[in-house]
Amino acid sequence: MVAAADGMRILLLIPTLTGAGAERQLAYLGGELQRRGHDVLVGYLHPGPGVWPREVPAHRFAPHWPWSPRLIAEIARLIRAWKPDVVQTCITRMDVAGGIAAGLTGVPHVLREPNDAAAYRDFRSWLRRLVGRRAAAIVANSAEGAAYWSGQRTWVIPNAVPFDEIAAAEPAARAEGAAVLLYAGRLEPQKNVDIVLHALAAVLVGRGFSPPDVGRGFSPPTPGGGGLKPRPTLTICGQGPERERLETLARKLGIAACVHFAGFVHDVWNRQRAADAALLVSSFEGHPNVVSECFAAGTPMILSDIPQHRALAEGDALFVPPGDVVATAAAIRDVLDDRAAAVERARRAQARVSQISIPRMAAAYEDVYATVAASQPVVLEA
């Protein structure tokens, strides 16, 4: 390990502040780097939901039409004025613009990889890869993300979450007689939230709750239909382009009365603490924050059977094939009916995730910064 230089200047670039997982990881990292004696500045284009930590200074670039070369010039001007030792970028737009600006000014560029190859299929992704090939280092949060950049200097640094704060959060209030399921994350096609809705409908019917007309919710349990079991409900926390389609699907399935679209929320940890189970059945992921958060909260999880989830959960979750409604419904029934097994899996997962701390994550990033700064001279006048 390379000893981290004292008082490094680190410029972190991301398109939008706060809200999603990548932004929260940047907030955790920036705050901890400052506590460790480094000078941190975050450059961004657009504000987002949530509250950015006041202790981490932020610089907003002028808004431009997407992919305007003027953003490259603005970033280059900031680099020359602020004189960072390292520029780290996250998310495609900043990976491209920030990577080019770092190259023009001769400052080492560290590109953060939050996904794997399945996330990149268009021209912008090709351009990002072209720029990223000149980066001084790639930091991926999963082995699959690192594999996407094979042949380059690559580190794997898992995401971390504030374990103690999550574990101590007060569980949110919940309705009596209901079993609470939770989804938290962006509403995008690869997240397969529609599969969760179809699975919930199947579980409800199996428990004796028969959907009447679309939009009217569920009738009382039919005799002998298993109606004495708690009625499952689903809370969906997050925004994204799929929301309208998912709301329509919930109505068509007749389960709208059992599904609550909460949008972006500030109390997601409280909701995780109160849930009987959380689901993330994505087709692909990097190192999803929500899985670590749910484990820290002690929440049993149902996950899609993809390598990133296997690496995170090991055997301490129920796994289902992505896109499989029948398997997802069976997992929901299992986690609700065998509570002792679900709680034991969650307990083991909570103990394991407690070992992945934000200070350890920041120390690993320090190693990356010190390595690239020592191996590449800075030429700000270029």
N, C-alpha and C positions, 0 to 999 in steps of 0.2 A: 504494500500500500504506500502511495506517495503522501508525504506529509502535506496537509493543506496550508497554503500560504495565509499569513495573518492579514486580515483586513482586505480581502479581495473585493473588487467591484464587479457585481454580477447583474447584467441586464437580462430580464426575463420578458419574453414577448409572446403575447397570446391575443387572438382577435377580440374576445369578449371576457369581461370580468364577472366573476361569481356565478353561482347557479349550478352548472353541471359539474361532473366529476373532475374533469381536467382543471377547471378553474379552482375548485376546492383544493386539489393537490398542490397547485401553484401557491395558494394562500398558506397552506401548511408549511410548504418548503420555504417560501420567502420569509415568513415570520421566524422560523427556526434558524435560518441562515443569519438573520439579523441578530438574534439572540446569541449566536456563536461569534459575533464580532465582524460580520461582513457587511458591506454597503450594498443594498439591494434596491433596484428600481424596476418596476413593471411597466412595460409599454403595451397599450391596448387601443382598440378602435371603438368599441361599443360597450356601454354599461350593460349589466344584466340584473336579474333578480337576485335578491340576497344582499348581504352587507359585506363589503370588502374590508379586511382588517386595517384599521387606521395606522398601525405601526409600520405598514409596508407602503412606501411611497409609490404612486402610480402616475404615469404620464399618458395623457390621451392624445393620440394622433388625430389630425383632421380627417373627417369622414370623406371617402372617395368612392367612386364607383368600383365594384369588385375588380380586383387585380389591376388597379391603376398603378403604373410605374412611379407615380408621385409618392406612393407609400414607401418605396425603396429609398427614394431620395430623403424623405423625412426621417426614416430610421437611420440612414447614414449620417445625417446631420446630428441626430441625437447621440450617436456613437462617438462622433468626433468631439462633441461638446462635453459629454459626460465621461468619456474615456474608460469604458469598462475593460476588465481583464478577460471576460468571457461573455458571449451572447448565447443565451439558450432560447430556443423557439419551441412552440407547441401549437399544433393544429395547422392544417395545410396552408392556409393563407399566410400565416406568419412564418411557417417553415420556408416558404418560397421567398417572400419579400425580405424577411429578416436574414435568411441564409445568404441571399445575394448581397445585401447591405454589409453583412459581416465580412464577406469575401472582398468587397470593394475597399473596405477600410482595414483589412488585414488583421481583424480580431478573430480569435478562435470561435467557431460555431459549434454548439452542442445542440443536436436535434433530439427532442423527446418523442419516442414512439409509443403511443397509447393503444395501438391496435395490432392487427396482424394483416397478412396479405389479403384476406377476404374483404377488407374495408376499402381497398384501393383498386378501382376499375375504370377510371375516366382519365381524360387528358390532364386535369389538374393533378391527379395522383402521379401521372408520368412525369410532369414537370417537378413535382415535389421530390420524386426519387432522383431526378437528374441533379437538382440542387443539393439534395442530401448526400449524394455520393462525394461531394467535396467537403462535407462537414468534418470537423476534427474528431468528433465522437458522436455515437448514437447511444442514447439511454432508453432502453425499452423496459416496460414494466412486466413483461412476460417473456418466456423463452421463445414463443412463437413470433412475437414482435421482433426479437433479436434475429431470428432466422430470416426474416424478410430482408435484413440488411447484411446477409452473409458476405464475408470478405472485407468488412470494415471494422474499425476499432469500436467495439460494442460492449456496453455494460448492461446487465439486467438488475434493476433496482425496483423491487416491488413497491406498490403504493402503501402508504401507512395512513391510519386514521387516529383521531384522538381517543384512544381506548377508554381512559378513565372518565372522560366527559360523557361518552355514549353510555357506558355501563351504569353511570350514576343518574342518567336522565329519568325524570318522572314519567312513568307510563301514561299515555294519553287515555282519556276517558273512553269507554266503549259501552255499547248497548248491551243490556241484559239479554241472555238467550241467543246470542249470535256467536258464531265462530268467525274470527276476523282474519282475512287474508289480505296481503299487502303486495303491491307492486310499486317500486320507486325507480324512476329513471326517465330518460327521454322517450317520447312516444314516436318511435321510428320503426320502419318495416322490419329490420333485423332483430328487433326486440321480441317479436312474436306475441304481442299482448293479445292479439285476436285469438291465438291458441288458448290462452288463459281464460278468455271469456267463453269460448266453446266448452272448455273443460268444466268451468264453473256451472254452466247450464246443465251439463250431464250429471254432475254431482247433485245439484238441486233436485233434478227429476228423480234420481236414484234415492233421495231421502224423502220423497213423497211430496215435494213442493212442485206443483204443476203449473207452468206458465199459462195464463189465459191469453187474452188479446194482447197484442204487441203494445208495450208501454204501460201496462197496468200492473206489472209486478207479479208477485206470486200469491196464489190462493193458499188457504190454510192446508196443513198436511192432511192427506187422505188417510182413512183408517187402515192400519196395517202397513202403511207405506214407509215406516221408519221415521215418522214425524217427530218422535220424541228426541231425536238428535238435534243439536243446535243448527240453526239455519246459517250456512256460510254466506258471508258478505265479502266483497272485494273493494278495497280502497286503492285508487290509482293516483299516485303522486307524481306529477311531472307534466311538462308541456312538450309539444312537438307536432310535426305535420300530420301524424296519424290520429290526432284526437277526435276530429269530427267523424272520421270513418268508424272509429271504435265506439263512439257514443251511438252512432246509427246502428252498429252491429248489436250492441247491448239491447237496444229497443227491439230489434228484429227477433232476437233470441227470447224476448220476454223477460229479461233479467234486469232491466234498468233499475227496479226497486232495490236490487241487491248490489248494485255497483255505484260507487261514489267517485266521480272524477274531481279530485281536490285541486288540480293544478300544481303550480310551484308552491311548496310549503316551507315554513321556517322551522317546523317542529318534527321533521322526519325521524329524528332519533327517538322522540317520545312515541311516535306511531310504531316504530320498529319494536320498541320495548313492550308495546301493548298487543302486538299481533300474535296470533297463534301460528302463523307461518308466513313466509315471504317467498315470492316466486321471481325467478329471472331465467327465462327459457330462450335466450337469444340464440341466433344462428352463429354468431361470432362475438367475441369480446377481447379486450386487452386484459387489464387487471381491474375488474369493476369495483369501484368504491363501495357500492351498495352491498356487495357480498361481505366485505370486511366489516362494514357498519352493522349489518344484521348479526354477524357472528359476535361482534363486540356487545351488541344489545342482548345477546342470548336468544335470538329468534331462530327457530327451526327453518330450514331452507329447502326449497325445491328448485333444482338447477338443471339447465340443459346439459347434456353429456358432451361437453367440448373440453379440449385439453386445458384451457385456462381455468375452467371451473374445477376440474379434477385436481389441478395443482393447488388451488386455493383451499378446497374443501376436503381433499383426500377422501376419507370414507364417511365424513360427518355431515352429509346432506343426502337427500333423495335425488337421483339423477334420472332424467327422461330424455329420449331422443328429441332433438329440435323438430318442431312441427308435428309432434305426435299428440293428438287430442286425447286419445284413449289412455295413453301412459300418463299424461299430465293429470287427468281426472283420477286415475288410480292412485297417484302420488298424493293428491289432495285428500282423498279418503283415508289413505294410510296415515298421513301426518295428523289428521283430525281425530281418527279413531284410536290410534296407538300413541297416546300422549306421552307415556313413560319413555318409549323409544325415541320419540322426537325430541323431548327435553334432554335426554342423555346425549344425543348427537350434538345438540346445540351447546351443551355444557363443554364437551370436548373441543368443539370449534372455538368457543369463547376463550378457553385456556390457551389455545394455539395462537390465535390472532393477537393476544396480549403481548406476544414476544416481538411483534413487528411494530416498532415505535417510530414516531416522527423524528426524534433525535438520531436514531440509527439510519433512517433514510437520508437525512440531511448530511450526515457524516459520509455516507457513500457518495453523494453528489459532490461534496468537497473533494473527495479523492479524484473524481472525474475532472473537476475544474482545475485542480492543481496539476494534474497530468498534462492536460492539453495546454494550459498556460505556460508550463515549463518547456513544452516541445515546439511551440510556435511563437516566434517574435511578433509583437504587435506593431503595426505600421499605420498609425491613424492618419497620416498625411497622404496616404495613397489615393 
